[in-house]
Amino acid sequence: MLEKNFLIADEILFDAKPDAVPYNYRISYKLAQLCLILEMCCGRGGCSLLKLHMISLGLSTNNDMEKLSDFANDRLTNYTIVRFDPAVNHAVKYALAEELFFQQQNGLFRLTKKGKAYVKKIIRNTDLLSNEKRYLFTLSNKLTEEKINNLTSLWRYSNVEN
């Protein structure tokens, strides 16, 4: 029998809430969204946590989609709006625990075979996440890790005090 290593299992808790949780904070939505991002926008090399956050944020509103698309297509040089969404971090932990994706030695995330099978089901179903799939298809691999690294370097140097 295989013994599984659940290092983060204690960090994932499910509690009944008195009010409905908005769809964009539900673990099932974020999990599906992140798997789509990994499949459609990250290529063979993998995807950084920052890129997952940026694209997830870009999917929030039409305005966010437009800004991220402009940055990815070199029509906007100073993309300064990045929010770190706790829902993304929770979904990453859950996806790792469920073995839908894994983290490589270089820190980038990639889908596992199980994750690829899951995302194929999402892609095949035309009723699921249709706006997200359409946007991610147009974004594709245009938002590179190099662009993200250049942006973070710009943040670091522009915020340094003399």
N, C-alpha and C positions, 0 to 999 in steps of 0.2 A: 504494500500500500504506500502510495506517495505521501510524504509529509510536506505540507505546505507551510511556507514561511509567511506569517501574517504580522509583519512588523507594524503596520499602520491600522490594523483591525480595531484596536482600542480607540482610535481617533474618529471612527465613523460611527455616529449614533443616529438612530431614528427615533424621533419623538413625535407623538401626535400633537398637532397644532390646532388651536381653536379657530383660526382663520385660514382660508385657502392661501397657499403660497403662490405668488405670481409665476407663470410658466417659465420665465427666464431665470428663476432661482431654483427651479426643480432639478434635482440631481439627474433625473432621466433625460430632461431636455439638454442640459449642459453636457452630459455624457455623449449623447448622440451628436451634438454640435461639435464637440472636440474631436470625435472620431471622424466626422466629415471633414473638418479642417485638416487633420493629419492625412487623410486620404487624398483630398483634392488640392491642397495648397503646400504640402511640405516635401514632396518628392522622396527620393530614396534615402537621402541623408538624414532625415528626421526634422524635428521642429523644436525650437526652444520654448521654454515656458513663457517668455516675453512675447514671442510671436503668437502663441495660443491666446494670451490675454489681448493682444492688439486686434487680432482677427475676431475674437469673440465680442469685443467691444464694438468693432466695426459692424457687426451684425445687429446691433441694438436698435438703431434708427436709420432711416434713409439718409439723413444728414451725415451720420457716422460712416455709413457705407460709402458715400460720395467722397468724404475726406480721406478715408483709407485708400480708396481706389486712386484718387489723385496722387497721394503720396507714393503708392506702389508703381504708378505709371509716370513718375517723375514730373508731375504737373504741380506738385506742392513740395517744397524743399524742407519746410520746418513743421513737421507733424509733432505737435507738443501734447496732444491729448491722449494720455494713456492712463487708464484706471486699472488698478489691480483688484479684480473682482474675487472676493472670497469664494463665490460659487464655482469659479473656474478651479481654484486650488482644491476645493472639496471634490470636484468631479475628477480631477487628476488623481487624487489619492484613491478614490473609489475605482477608477479605471485600472490603476496599478494593482489594487487588491483583487479585482475581478479578472486580471490578466488580459485586459483588452488592449493595453499598450504597455511598453516597457521603456525604461530609461537607459540609454547607451552610456558607455564610458565617457563620452564627450559631453554628457548632460542633455543631449537632444532626445526627444521622445519619438517612438515609432510604434505603429500598430503591430500587434501579434497576429498569428493566424486566426485566432478567435476574434480579434478586433476587426480584421479584414472581412471575415464572414458576417459579422454584425453590421458593418457599414455597407456591405453589398446589399443586405436586406433593406436598409434605409434608402439607398439609392434606387433600388428597383421599385419601391412603393412611391408612386407619383403623388400621393396625398400627403406624405410626410415631409416636412421641412422644405417645401418646394421653393420658397423665397430664398432660404439659406443656400440650397443647392444651386440655384440659378446664380446667385451672387458669387459663391465660391468658385463656380465654373469660370466666371469672367475674371476673377482675381487670380486664380490658378497659382502659378509659381512666381508671380511678379513681385510679391513682397518677399525679398530674399533676406537671409540672415545677415548678409553684408550690409544691406540698407538699414536693417535694424541696429547692427553694431555701429554703423556710422552715425545714426541718430542718437544712440546712447552716448557715444563719444562727444557729440555736439552738446548734449545735455550736461555732461560732466564738465566740459571746458567753459560753457557759457555760465555756469553757476558757481564757478570758482571765484572766491574773493581774493583781491590782491593784498 
